[in-house]
């Protein structure tokens, strides 16, 4: 089969590799019919994730059809159309039972194993461990292009942003960073009745998309960002500030926007330390949350997509075939210049 293989920093290749096969009784093999690229894949190619070694197949999101089933699998059969999420869970360890499969002990202490600790989904076929507790059947009427974004970006924005930020009816919310995950937060704040959702970004295209996705206001980053947001909230600041970039300055911006008693929900992946002004924050009764997505919200999000409540397909801005995998990476790596949010990659 063909797959995108990592060969060290700044090196990858779409090449022939051994076919994915059943290795354990709980496995299935899925023929990949849709996949995409995540910002984490770019971090891997920059050499930022040393656990990913030469020869690893990249990718951790897929929609496809089961072609082989292990002897212990009970919930799925050959021919089933499934969503392969970014997080794998055994369903039995302490963290899985606590609803935190992002730290599944059975698969290595972290639920994100595809394209990380085992071969991933940017391939013609992928082996899926613990299929019964990890896969989700895609409902009739939900397209591959809708379902693919429920593998990672939509649950991340919803769980680590909206849910962790404790968005409630009538709240005012600022989303700092209107990339794929920030826009996922914008899309799902409405599920909890936010009265005002303010998107903040330096890119005009992303701000336009944020308004399409349900933001009530868009603020372009500049010297007056904090003042602009404060003015939109009657001088009080927001109830919830969601940080969806992962830079020190964006987290500091989020911290400067939240009102006393509010919540800062950090979603962005930070690669360097951040110094927060705790001397100013402690007296404001501010809550700071952070974390890795668990993907436990996928059943809820699938229902919302199936009902038309969440137009997940809006996330896809560019389409490619497997043979264009390198071109897809080039476009996604230069997302702002290419007006790209997420890419949709299919066999062709």
BARO-878479 format. One line per field, with one value per residue (C-alpha): x, y, z; residue in one letter; residue number from 1. Coordinates in nm, 4 decimals, decimal comma. Example, Ala and Ser with C-alpha at 12.3 -4.5 7.8 and 13.67 -1.06 7.14 Angstrom:
<recs>
c1: [1,2300 / 1,3670]
c2: [-0,4500 / -0,1060]
c3: [0,7800 / 0,7140]
tivex: [A / S]
selo: [1 / 2]
</recs>
This chain:
<recs>
c1: [0,0000 / 0,0975 / 0,1496 / 0,3104 / 0,6248 / 0,8266 / 1,2037 / 1,3222 / 1,2827 / 1,1693 / 1,1643 / 0,8599 / 0,7674 / 0,4536 / 0,5855 / 0,5173 / 0,5017 / 0,3849 / 0,0074 / -0,1708 / -0,2743 / -0,4454 / -0,1834 / -0,4019 / -0,7505 / -0,8977 / -0,7742 / -0,9527 / -0,8094 / -0,9760 / -0,9520 / -0,8951 / -1,1386 / -1,0822 / -0,8038 / -0,6645 / -0,3608 / -0,3288 / -0,0980 / 0,0600 / 0,1795 / 0,3639 / 0,5228 / 0,6402 / 0,8012 / 0,9782 / 1,1346 / 0,9337 / 0,8032 / 1,1042 / 0,8805 / 0,8017 / 1,0858 / 1,2109 / 0,9736 / 0,6540 / 0,3409 / 0,1924 / -0,1668 / -0,4242 / -0,7639 / -0,9615 / -1,2983 / -1,3162 / -1,4530 / -1,3516 / -1,1850 / -1,0648 / -1,1741 / -0,9850 / -1,1302 / -1,2167 / -1,4013 / -1,7749 / -1,9136 / -1,7964 / -1,7958 / -1,6317 / -1,8046 / -1,8893 / -1,8225 / -1,6355 / -1,4687 / -1,1142 / -1,0544 / -0,7244 / -0,7468 / -0,7412 / -0,8838 / -0,8854 / -1,1972 / -1,0786 / -0,7808 / -0,8245 / -0,8050 / -1,0471 / -1,2949 / -1,2561 / -1,3451 / -0,9841 / -0,8753 / -0,6205 / -0,4089 / -0,5031 / -0,2492 / -0,2949 / -0,1792 / 0,1212 / -0,0034 / -0,1293 / -0,4318 / -0,2841 / -0,0907 / -0,1662 / 0,1215 / 0,2976 / 0,3592 / 0,2080 / 0,1520 / -0,1101 / -0,3925 / -0,2288 / -0,2247 / -0,4428 / -0,5111 / -0,4649 / -0,4631 / -0,6883 / -0,6249 / -0,9063 / -1,1608 / -1,4692 / -1,3932 / -1,2251 / -1,4163 / -1,7466 / -1,9930 / -2,0716 / -2,4498 / -2,6369 / -2,6595 / -2,3251 / -2,0677 / -1,7004 / -1,6141 / -1,8378 / -1,7212 / -1,3457 / -1,3340 / -1,4873 / -1,1718 / -0,9762 / -1,0335 / -1,4046 / -1,3817 / -1,0690 / -1,2358 / -1,5470 / -1,3966 / -1,0809 / -1,2328 / -1,6102 / -1,6628 / -1,3476 / -1,4162 / -1,7611 / -1,9478 / -2,3051 / -2,6192 / -2,5738 / -2,1945 / -1,9628 / -1,6765 / -1,3546 / -1,1737 / -0,8116 / -0,6988 / -0,9431 / -0,7639 / -0,9294 / -0,9479 / -1,0513 / -1,3240 / -1,4339 / -1,4813 / -1,6778 / -1,8988 / -1,9814 / -2,0207 / -2,3760 / -2,4610 / -2,4325 / -2,6114 / -2,3289 / -2,4756 / -2,1624 / -1,8694 / -1,5754 / -1,3171 / -0,9669 / -0,7028 / -0,4465 / -0,5799 / -0,8775 / -0,9807 / -1,0040 / -1,2055 / -1,4487 / -1,4815 / -1,5386 / -1,8385 / -1,9700 / -1,9223 / -2,1311 / -1,9096 / -2,1032 / -1,7957 / -1,4491 / -1,1499 / -0,8286 / -0,5158 / -0,3498 / -0,2529 / -0,6175 / -0,7229 / -0,7919 / -0,9736 / -1,1853 / -1,2952 / -1,3585 / -1,5786 / -1,7842 / -1,8511 / -1,9633 / -1,6165 / -1,6296 / -1,4278 / -1,5473 / -1,6756 / -1,4639 / -1,1438 / -1,0431 / -0,6786 / -0,6409 / -0,2932 / -0,0223 / 0,2064 / 0,2962 / 0,1535 / -0,1807 / -0,2242 / -0,1386 / -0,3966 / -0,6590 / -0,5669 / -0,6085 / -0,9592 / -1,1294 / -1,3377 / -1,3192 / -1,4647 / -1,4086 / -1,2251 / -0,9267 / -0,9417 / -0,6036 / -0,6391 / -0,3212 / -0,0159 / 0,2663 / 0,6268 / 0,7890 / 0,7303 / 0,4764 / 0,5120 / 0,1676 / 0,1048 / -0,0123 / 0,0282 / -0,2647 / -0,4653 / -0,5007 / -0,7210 / -0,9626 / -1,0741 / -0,9763 / -0,9749 / -0,7158 / -0,7762 / -0,5736 / -0,5514 / -0,5425 / -0,8618 / -1,0336 / -1,2741 / -1,5490 / -1,7818 / -1,7801 / -2,1205 / -2,2814 / -2,1093 / -2,2075 / -2,5718 / -2,5344 / -2,3770 / -2,6400 / -2,9184 / -2,7599 / -2,6941 / -2,3183 / -2,2115 / -1,8803 / -1,8168 / -1,7391 / -1,4014 / -1,2747 / -1,1409 / -0,9096 / -0,9322 / -0,6497 / -0,5943 / -0,3488 / -0,1045 / -0,1115 / -0,0195 / 0,2943 / 0,1030 / -0,1614 / 0,1106 / 0,2528 / -0,0876 / -0,1665 / 0,1790 / 0,1145 / -0,2510 / -0,2769 / -0,1293 / -0,3473 / -0,6663 / -0,6806 / -0,8529 / -0,8456 / -0,7607 / -0,9623 / -0,7543 / -0,9138 / -0,7876 / -0,9058]
c2: [0,0000 / 0,3652 / 0,5903 / 0,9170 / 0,8213 / 1,0443 / 1,0320 / 1,2899 / 1,6685 / 1,8296 / 1,4902 / 1,2874 / 1,0683 / 0,9164 / 0,5653 / 0,1922 / 0,0296 / -0,3104 / -0,3510 / -0,2762 / -0,6056 / -0,7382 / -0,7729 / -0,8140 / -0,9634 / -0,6195 / -0,4675 / -0,3804 / -0,2604 / 0,0409 / 0,1433 / 0,5174 / 0,7122 / 1,0582 / 1,2023 / 1,5459 / 1,7241 / 1,8667 / 2,1337 / 1,8585 / 1,6945 / 2,0163 / 2,0154 / 1,6575 / 1,7602 / 2,0420 / 1,7842 / 1,8998 / 1,5512 / 1,3233 / 1,0204 / 1,0115 / 0,8175 / 0,7579 / 0,5280 / 0,6247 / 0,6733 / 1,0133 / 1,1221 / 1,0692 / 1,1414 / 0,9265 / 0,8167 / 0,4849 / 0,1338 / -0,1681 / -0,4379 / -0,6821 / -0,7554 / -0,9165 / -1,2196 / -1,0217 / -0,7372 / -0,7486 / -0,4076 / -0,3720 / -0,5790 / -0,5753 / -0,3115 / -0,0732 / 0,2944 / 0,4435 / 0,7506 / 0,6916 / 0,9557 / 1,1037 / 0,9353 / 0,5574 / 0,4143 / 0,0727 / 0,1631 / -0,0182 / 0,1626 / 0,4194 / 0,7186 / 0,5746 / 0,5060 / 0,8647 / 0,9896 / 1,0878 / 0,8509 / 1,1125 / 0,9461 / 0,5826 / 0,3726 / 0,0631 / 0,2288 / 0,4006 / 0,6748 / 0,8970 / 0,8304 / 1,0013 / 0,7109 / 0,7304 / 0,8931 / 0,9183 / 0,5828 / 0,3624 / 0,4044 / 0,6611 / 0,7437 / 0,9249 / 0,5973 / 0,3741 / 0,1482 / 0,1821 / -0,0687 / 0,0486 / -0,1034 / -0,1359 / -0,0887 / -0,1600 / 0,1251 / 0,3664 / 0,3729 / 0,5469 / 0,4387 / 0,7243 / 0,7813 / 0,7744 / 1,1244 / 1,2386 / 1,2777 / 1,1871 / 1,5561 / 1,6353 / 1,3424 / 1,3885 / 1,7075 / 1,5259 / 1,3164 / 1,5958 / 1,9683 / 1,9935 / 1,7896 / 1,9849 / 2,3236 / 2,1980 / 1,9976 / 2,1930 / 2,5306 / 2,5474 / 2,2741 / 2,3373 / 2,7104 / 2,6461 / 2,8512 / 2,9049 / 3,0722 / 3,4464 / 3,4371 / 3,6561 / 3,4617 / 3,5667 / 3,3187 / 3,4192 / 3,2592 / 3,1757 / 2,8774 / 2,5360 / 2,4737 / 2,8291 / 2,8131 / 2,4799 / 2,6600 / 2,9332 / 2,6706 / 2,4998 / 2,7945 / 2,8280 / 2,4862 / 2,6485 / 2,9722 / 3,2263 / 3,5727 / 3,7207 / 3,5423 / 3,7626 / 3,6183 / 3,7663 / 3,7068 / 3,8880 / 3,7311 / 3,8971 / 3,5773 / 3,3841 / 3,6626 / 3,6549 / 3,2794 / 3,3253 / 3,5464 / 3,2810 / 3,0195 / 3,2125 / 3,4755 / 3,7912 / 4,0145 / 4,0041 / 4,1973 / 4,2255 / 4,2033 / 4,5392 / 4,7876 / 4,8363 / 4,4717 / 4,4667 / 4,7996 / 4,6880 / 4,3706 / 4,5515 / 4,8030 / 4,5157 / 4,3875 / 4,7111 / 4,7592 / 4,4363 / 4,1893 / 3,8455 / 3,5609 / 3,3072 / 3,3653 / 3,0694 / 3,0646 / 2,8624 / 2,9464 / 2,8367 / 3,1399 / 3,3289 / 3,6525 / 3,4952 / 3,3438 / 3,6804 / 3,8416 / 3,5922 / 3,6628 / 4,0362 / 3,9954 / 3,7948 / 3,9624 / 3,8850 / 3,5413 / 3,4396 / 3,1481 / 3,1278 / 2,8034 / 2,7322 / 2,5064 / 2,6003 / 2,3739 / 2,5713 / 2,4946 / 2,7501 / 2,8670 / 3,1419 / 3,3958 / 3,4957 / 3,8099 / 3,6133 / 3,9241 / 4,0753 / 3,7622 / 3,6048 / 3,8793 / 3,8493 / 3,4938 / 3,3793 / 3,0107 / 2,8786 / 2,5429 / 2,3451 / 1,9953 / 1,7394 / 1,6434 / 1,3215 / 1,2986 / 1,1758 / 1,4385 / 1,2717 / 1,0972 / 1,4311 / 1,6140 / 1,3447 / 1,3971 / 1,7722 / 1,7317 / 1,4800 / 1,7176 / 2,0102 / 2,1977 / 2,2014 / 2,2567 / 2,0740 / 2,0691 / 2,4422 / 2,3511 / 2,2094 / 2,4721 / 2,2677 / 1,9169 / 1,6880 / 1,3265 / 1,0897 / 1,1425 / 1,5155 / 1,4618 / 1,6751 / 1,9585 / 1,9337 / 1,9757 / 2,2777 / 2,4459 / 2,3670 / 2,4745 / 2,8142 / 2,8307 / 3,2074 / 3,2807 / 3,0128 / 3,1044 / 2,7482 / 2,6155 / 2,2370 / 2,0212 / 1,7172 / 1,4306 / 1,1343 / 0,8480 / 1,0367]
c3: [0,0000 / -0,0263 / 0,2750 / 0,3815 / 0,5726 / 0,8046 / 0,7534 / 1,0032 / 1,0280 / 0,7005 / 0,5273 / 0,4241 / 0,1289 / -0,0276 / -0,0833 / -0,0855 / 0,2578 / 0,3885 / 0,4020 / 0,7285 / 0,8914 / 1,2036 / 1,4793 / 1,7897 / 1,8335 / 1,9162 / 1,5865 / 1,2672 / 0,9378 / 0,7765 / 0,4124 / 0,4334 / 0,2179 / 0,3675 / 0,5790 / 0,6613 / 0,8041 / 1,1557 / 1,2907 / 1,4994 / 1,1773 / 1,0952 / 1,4421 / 1,3788 / 1,0490 / 1,2296 / 1,4621 / 1,7648 / 1,8573 / 1,9173 / 1,9899 / 1,6160 / 1,4555 / 1,1019 / 0,9132 / 1,0942 / 0,8814 / 0,9669 / 1,0341 / 1,3081 / 1,1466 / 0,9024 / 0,7717 / 0,5899 / 0,5564 / 0,7646 / 0,5534 / 0,8219 / 1,1795 / 1,4689 / 1,6494 / 1,9657 / 1,7917 / 1,8595 / 1,7712 / 1,4118 / 1,0926 / 0,7529 / 0,5404 / 0,8264 / 0,7558 / 1,0519 / 1,1928 / 1,3200 / 1,5902 / 1,7003 / 2,0418 / 2,0945 / 2,4165 / 2,5789 / 2,7787 / 3,0908 / 3,2453 / 3,5219 / 3,2898 / 3,0338 / 3,3129 / 3,4319 / 3,0839 / 3,0093 / 2,7309 / 2,6252 / 2,8968 / 2,8284 / 3,0184 / 2,8040 / 2,4825 / 2,6374 / 2,8678 / 2,5877 / 2,3707 / 2,0659 / 1,9151 / 1,5381 / 1,3525 / 1,6867 / 1,8546 / 1,5808 / 1,2067 / 1,1188 / 0,8839 / 0,5914 / 0,4057 / 0,1914 / 0,4924 / 0,8691 / 1,1564 / 1,4420 / 1,7895 / 2,0456 / 1,7708 / 1,9844 / 2,2248 / 1,9839 / 1,6535 / 1,5775 / 1,3118 / 1,0730 / 1,0545 / 0,7260 / 0,5840 / 0,7286 / 0,4520 / 0,4808 / 0,4527 / 0,7497 / 0,9619 / 0,9117 / 1,1170 / 1,4133 / 1,4416 / 1,6099 / 1,5460 / 1,6308 / 1,9552 / 2,0513 / 2,0137 / 2,1888 / 2,4760 / 2,5587 / 2,4704 / 2,5184 / 2,7800 / 2,9820 / 2,9617 / 3,1114 / 2,8526 / 2,9704 / 2,8323 / 2,7991 / 2,8336 / 2,6336 / 2,4747 / 2,3040 / 2,0793 / 2,0295 / 1,7033 / 1,4233 / 1,2727 / 1,2490 / 1,6241 / 1,7079 / 1,4450 / 1,5925 / 1,9234 / 1,7463 / 1,5787 / 1,9082 / 2,1496 / 2,0211 / 2,1674 / 2,5113 / 2,4280 / 2,4293 / 2,3683 / 2,2116 / 2,0455 / 1,9524 / 1,7115 / 1,7277 / 1,4627 / 1,2480 / 0,9267 / 0,7567 / 0,5739 / 0,9001 / 1,0608 / 0,7691 / 0,8150 / 1,1882 / 1,1156 / 0,8760 / 1,1492 / 1,4015 / 1,5631 / 1,6443 / 1,6178 / 1,4615 / 1,5936 / 1,3943 / 1,6078 / 1,6691 / 1,9414 / 2,0336 / 2,0551 / 2,4290 / 2,4175 / 2,1218 / 2,2990 / 2,6263 / 2,4433 / 2,3008 / 2,6534 / 2,8202 / 2,9642 / 3,1657 / 2,9604 / 2,8525 / 3,0670 / 2,8770 / 2,6784 / 2,4595 / 2,3467 / 2,0267 / 1,8953 / 2,1374 / 2,1636 / 2,4825 / 2,3436 / 2,2523 / 2,5991 / 2,7532 / 2,5258 / 2,6405 / 3,0034 / 2,9484 / 2,8059 / 3,0812 / 3,3507 / 3,7255 / 3,7899 / 3,4294 / 3,2703 / 3,0378 / 2,8382 / 2,6825 / 2,3779 / 2,1901 / 2,2001 / 2,3611 / 2,2722 / 2,5033 / 2,8621 / 2,9246 / 3,2064 / 3,3339 / 3,5456 / 3,8479 / 4,0649 / 3,8754 / 3,8016 / 4,1468 / 4,2857 / 3,9929 / 4,0778 / 3,7280 / 3,6349 / 3,3862 / 3,2166 / 2,9644 / 2,8282 / 2,5505 / 2,3716 / 2,4863 / 2,1870 / 2,4221 / 2,2713 / 1,9272 / 1,9699 / 2,0616 / 1,7776 / 1,5282 / 1,6243 / 1,5872 / 1,2441 / 1,1322 / 1,2371 / 1,0534 / 1,3787 / 1,3134 / 0,9489 / 0,9901 / 0,6142 / 0,6289 / 0,7793 / 0,4488 / 0,2091 / -0,0164 / -0,1647 / -0,2770 / -0,3771 / -0,2099 / -0,4956 / -0,4130 / -0,0474 / -0,0670 / -0,2330 / 0,0407 / 0,3032 / 0,1221 / 0,1150 / 0,4783 / 0,5977 / 0,4373 / 0,5384 / 0,5753 / 0,2331 / 0,0725 / 0,2624 / 0,3894 / 0,7019 / 0,6671 / 0,3664 / 0,2588 / 0,1147 / -0,0649 / -0,2842 / -0,5927]
tivex: [X / X / X / X / X / X / X / X / X / X / X / X / X / X / X / X / X / X / X / X / X / X / X / X / X / X / X / X / X / X / X / X / X / X / X / X / X / X / X / X / X / X / X / X / X / X / X / X / X / X / X / X / X / X / X / X / X / X / X / X / X / X / X / X / X / X / X / X / X / X / X / X / X / X / X / X / X / X / X / X / X / X / X / X / X / X / X / X / X / X / X / X / X / X / X / X / X / X / X / X / X / X / X / X / X / X / X / X / X / X / X / X / X / X / X / X / X / X / X / X / X / X / X / X / X / X / X / X / X / X / X / X / X / X / X / X / X / X / X / X / X / X / X / X / X / X / X / X / X / X / X / X / X / X / X / X / X / X / X / X / X / X / X / X / X / X / X / X / X / X / X / X / X / X / X / X / X / X / X / X / X / X / X / X / X / X / X / X / X / X / X / X / X / X / X / X / X / X / X / X / X / X / X / X / X / X / X / X / X / X / X / X / X / X / X / X / X / X / X / X / X / X / X / X / X / X / X / X / X / X / X / X / X / X / X / X / X / X / X / X / X / X / X / X / X / X / X / X / X / X / X / X / X / X / X / X / X / X / X / X / X / X / X / X / X / X / X / X / X / X / X / X / X / X / X / X / X / X / X / X / X / X / X / X / X / X / X / X / X / X / X / X / X / X / X / X / X / X / X / X / X / X / X / X / X / X / X / X / X / X / X / X / X / X / X / X / X / X / X / X / X / X / X / X / X / X / X / X / X / X / X / X / X / X / X / X / X / X / X / X / X / X / X / X / X / X / X / X]
selo: [1 / 2 / 3 / 4 / 5 / 6 / 7 / 8 / 9 / 10 / 11 / 12 / 13 / 14 / 15 / 16 / 17 / 18 / 19 / 20 / 21 / 22 / 23 / 24 / 25 / 26 / 27 / 28 / 29 / 30 / 31 / 32 / 33 / 34 / 35 / 36 / 37 / 38 / 39 / 40 / 41 / 42 / 43 / 44 / 45 / 46 / 47 / 48 / 49 / 50 / 51 / 52 / 53 / 54 / 55 / 56 / 57 / 58 / 59 / 60 / 61 / 62 / 63 / 64 / 65 / 66 / 67 / 68 / 69 / 70 / 71 / 72 / 73 / 74 / 75 / 76 / 77 / 78 / 79 / 80 / 81 / 82 / 83 / 84 / 85 / 86 / 87 / 88 / 89 / 90 / 91 / 92 / 93 / 94 / 95 / 96 / 97 / 98 / 99 / 100 / 101 / 102 / 103 / 104 / 105 / 106 / 107 / 108 / 109 / 110 / 111 / 112 / 113 / 114 / 115 / 116 / 117 / 118 / 119 / 120 / 121 / 122 / 123 / 124 / 125 / 126 / 127 / 128 / 129 / 130 / 131 / 132 / 133 / 134 / 135 / 136 / 137 / 138 / 139 / 140 / 141 / 142 / 143 / 144 / 145 / 146 / 147 / 148 / 149 / 150 / 151 / 152 / 153 / 154 / 155 / 156 / 157 / 158 / 159 / 160 / 161 / 162 / 163 / 164 / 165 / 166 / 167 / 168 / 169 / 170 / 171 / 172 / 173 / 174 / 175 / 176 / 177 / 178 / 179 / 180 / 181 / 182 / 183 / 184 / 185 / 186 / 187 / 188 / 189 / 190 / 191 / 192 / 193 / 194 / 195 / 196 / 197 / 198 / 199 / 200 / 201 / 202 / 203 / 204 / 205 / 206 / 207 / 208 / 209 / 210 / 211 / 212 / 213 / 214 / 215 / 216 / 217 / 218 / 219 / 220 / 221 / 222 / 223 / 224 / 225 / 226 / 227 / 228 / 229 / 230 / 231 / 232 / 233 / 234 / 235 / 236 / 237 / 238 / 239 / 240 / 241 / 242 / 243 / 244 / 245 / 246 / 247 / 248 / 249 / 250 / 251 / 252 / 253 / 254 / 255 / 256 / 257 / 258 / 259 / 260 / 261 / 262 / 263 / 264 / 265 / 266 / 267 / 268 / 269 / 270 / 271 / 272 / 273 / 274 / 275 / 276 / 277 / 278 / 279 / 280 / 281 / 282 / 283 / 284 / 285 / 286 / 287 / 288 / 289 / 290 / 291 / 292 / 293 / 294 / 295 / 296 / 297 / 298 / 299 / 300 / 301 / 302 / 303 / 304 / 305 / 306 / 307 / 308 / 309 / 310 / 311 / 312 / 313 / 314 / 315 / 316 / 317 / 318 / 319 / 320 / 321 / 322 / 323 / 324 / 325 / 326 / 327 / 328 / 329 / 330 / 331 / 332 / 333 / 334 / 335 / 336 / 337 / 338 / 339 / 340 / 341 / 342 / 343 / 344 / 345 / 346 / 347 / 348]
</recs>
